[in-house]
Amino acid sequence: MTETVLVSGANRGIGLEHVRQALAAGQSVIAACRAPDQAIALAELHERYPARLRIERLDTGEAGSIAALASRLDGVAIDILINNAGLYGGGWEDSAARQTLDGMDYDQWEEILRVNVLGVFRLTAALLPNLMLGERKLVVMMSSDLGSIASNTQGQSHAYRTSKAALNMLTKGLSIDLRERGVTVMSMAPGWTQTDIGGANATWPVDESVRRQRAVIAEMTSAHSGQFLNLNGEPVPW
Ligand SMILES: NC(=O)c1ccc[n+]([C@@H]2O[C@H](COP(=O)([O-])OP(=O)(O)OC[C@H]3O[C@@H](n4cnc5c(N)ncnc54)[C@H](OP(=O)(O)O)[C@@H]3O)[C@@H](O)[C@H]2O)c1
């Protein structure tokens, strides 16, 4: 059976590349994004893969948008949910100054937490019935090395770091809550990747980052549930 992957934040960056590589590998994809009408790259992919790509509207910061998506997907099996949608709060350079002790933008921090934490939880809960219909029953949380408390030697980026540390706690907690239902939950550290968040100087071209992520995801079983892994499949210290 063809695996179905749902990717949030699928219109650009890491999410879009997950859509591309999943389609190229023969998987079916539900590509969820805030503004499907403006998602040109997804529209082009849809022309190429009309039978295996479904584009859906989703704002993970809005409870109503999540509920509406879950309703449209009623009865649709999802094998892998990639909770990719997330924000740093703008590009790296312009937003970092608004996450410091002196310059914290509290409205932005609330938005980051709403999307990076609450939105992920809400979407996962809403799509649990779909995951139960799928074979893989795998939830991937797109975390970050910046969410690692153990690796934090530089401070800064407090809004983003706290959101990803909280996301990691959800990975651990949901892996326990969902163990008996056979659902595997993992946190992925995608490495510093060349996207709008990562910027042009980042280490990994987006295609290589996602190729490595997919290799890790392919190996995930329930035995790995609750882990925080990097692009090489190695544990990242919490
Ligand atoms: N790039 C890196 O170096 C890096 C490192 C560690 C972790 N990550 C994580 O990887 C994930 C993807 O980031 P990226 O690097 O691909 O950045 P990106 O190019 O800025 O893409 C972010 C994606 O998230 C979507 N998004 C943001 N808020 C949303 C919302 N409320 N509802 C739905 N979608 C929303 C964006 O949609 P719009 O186009 O509508 O804004 C966009 O599709 C994020 O969770 C990020 O924290 C990235």
PDBQT file of the ligand as one rigid body, heavy atoms in Angstrom, charges set to zero:
ROOT
HETATM    1  N1  LIG A 301      16.209  25.836   8.701  1.00  0.00    +0.000 N 
HETATM    2  C1  LIG A 301      16.815  25.481   9.813  1.00  0.00    +0.000 C 
HETATM    3  O1  LIG A 301      18.038  25.657   9.978  1.00  0.00    +0.000 OA
HETATM    4  C2  LIG A 301      16.022  24.803  10.900  1.00  0.00    +0.000 A 
HETATM    5  C3  LIG A 301      16.739  24.286  11.970  1.00  0.00    +0.000 A 
HETATM    6  C4  LIG A 301      16.055  23.671  12.989  1.00  0.00    +0.000 A 
HETATM    7  C5  LIG A 301      14.686  23.523  12.901  1.00  0.00    +0.000 A 
HETATM    8  N2  LIG A 301      13.986  24.027  11.858  1.00  0.00    +0.000 N 
HETATM    9  C6  LIG A 301      12.535  23.845  11.837  1.00  0.00    +0.000 C 
HETATM   10  O2  LIG A 301      12.116  23.325  10.600  1.00  0.00    +0.000 OA
HETATM   11  C7  LIG A 301      10.766  23.708  10.345  1.00  0.00    +0.000 C 
HETATM   12  C8  LIG A 301      10.653  24.278   8.940  1.00  0.00    +0.000 C 
HETATM   13  O3  LIG A 301      11.409  25.470   8.886  1.00  0.00    +0.000 OA
HETATM   14  P1  LIG A 301      12.148  25.964   7.573  1.00  0.00    +0.000 P 
HETATM   15  O4  LIG A 301      13.565  26.042   7.890  1.00  0.00    +0.000 OA
HETATM   16  O5  LIG A 301      11.682  25.205   6.394  1.00  0.00    +0.000 OA
HETATM   17  O6  LIG A 301      11.621  27.475   7.526  1.00  0.00    +0.000 OA
HETATM   18  P2  LIG A 301      10.756  28.301   6.486  1.00  0.00    +0.000 P 
HETATM   19  O7  LIG A 301      11.297  28.163   5.121  1.00  0.00    +0.000 OA
HETATM   20  O8  LIG A 301      10.617  29.646   7.094  1.00  0.00    +0.000 OA
HETATM   21  O9  LIG A 301       9.342  27.543   6.496  1.00  0.00    +0.000 OA
HETATM   22  C9  LIG A 301       8.482  27.633   7.592  1.00  0.00    +0.000 C 
HETATM   23  C10 LIG A 301       7.177  26.982   7.186  1.00  0.00    +0.000 C 
HETATM   24  O10 LIG A 301       6.302  26.980   8.324  1.00  0.00    +0.000 OA
HETATM   25  C11 LIG A 301       5.078  27.542   7.898  1.00  0.00    +0.000 C 
HETATM   26  N3  LIG A 301       4.321  28.151   8.980  1.00  0.00    +0.000 N 
HETATM   27  C12 LIG A 301       4.719  29.098   9.864  1.00  0.00    +0.000 A 
HETATM   28  N4  LIG A 301       3.699  29.427  10.658  1.00  0.00    +0.000 NA
HETATM   29  C13 LIG A 301       2.638  28.675  10.259  1.00  0.00    +0.000 A 
HETATM   30  C14 LIG A 301       1.288  28.561  10.663  1.00  0.00    +0.000 A 
HETATM   31  N5  LIG A 301       0.785  29.307  11.660  1.00  0.00    +0.000 N 
HETATM   32  N6  LIG A 301       0.489  27.680  10.035  1.00  0.00    +0.000 NA
HETATM   33  C15 LIG A 301       0.967  26.931   9.018  1.00  0.00    +0.000 A 
HETATM   34  N7  LIG A 301       2.227  27.001   8.569  1.00  0.00    +0.000 NA
HETATM   35  C16 LIG A 301       3.034  27.868   9.184  1.00  0.00    +0.000 A 
HETATM   36  C17 LIG A 301       5.451  28.569   6.845  1.00  0.00    +0.000 C 
HETATM   37  O11 LIG A 301       4.299  28.923   6.091  1.00  0.00    +0.000 OA
HETATM   38  P3  LIG A 301       4.106  30.407   5.449  1.00  0.00    +0.000 P 
HETATM   39  O12 LIG A 301       4.839  30.390   4.142  1.00  0.00    +0.000 OA
HETATM   40  O13 LIG A 301       2.628  30.543   5.316  1.00  0.00    +0.000 OA
HETATM   41  O14 LIG A 301       4.704  31.394   6.413  1.00  0.00    +0.000 OA
HETATM   42  C18 LIG A 301       6.469  27.762   6.071  1.00  0.00    +0.000 C 
HETATM   43  O15 LIG A 301       5.830  26.861   5.218  1.00  0.00    +0.000 OA
HETATM   44  C19 LIG A 301      10.388  24.690  11.454  1.00  0.00    +0.000 C 
HETATM   45  O16 LIG A 301       9.632  24.022  12.453  1.00  0.00    +0.000 OA
HETATM   46  C20 LIG A 301      11.740  25.129  12.005  1.00  0.00    +0.000 C 
HETATM   47  O17 LIG A 301      11.671  25.547  13.344  1.00  0.00    +0.000 OA
HETATM   48  C21 LIG A 301      14.643  24.667  10.838  1.00  0.00    +0.000 A 
ENDROOT
TORSDOF 0
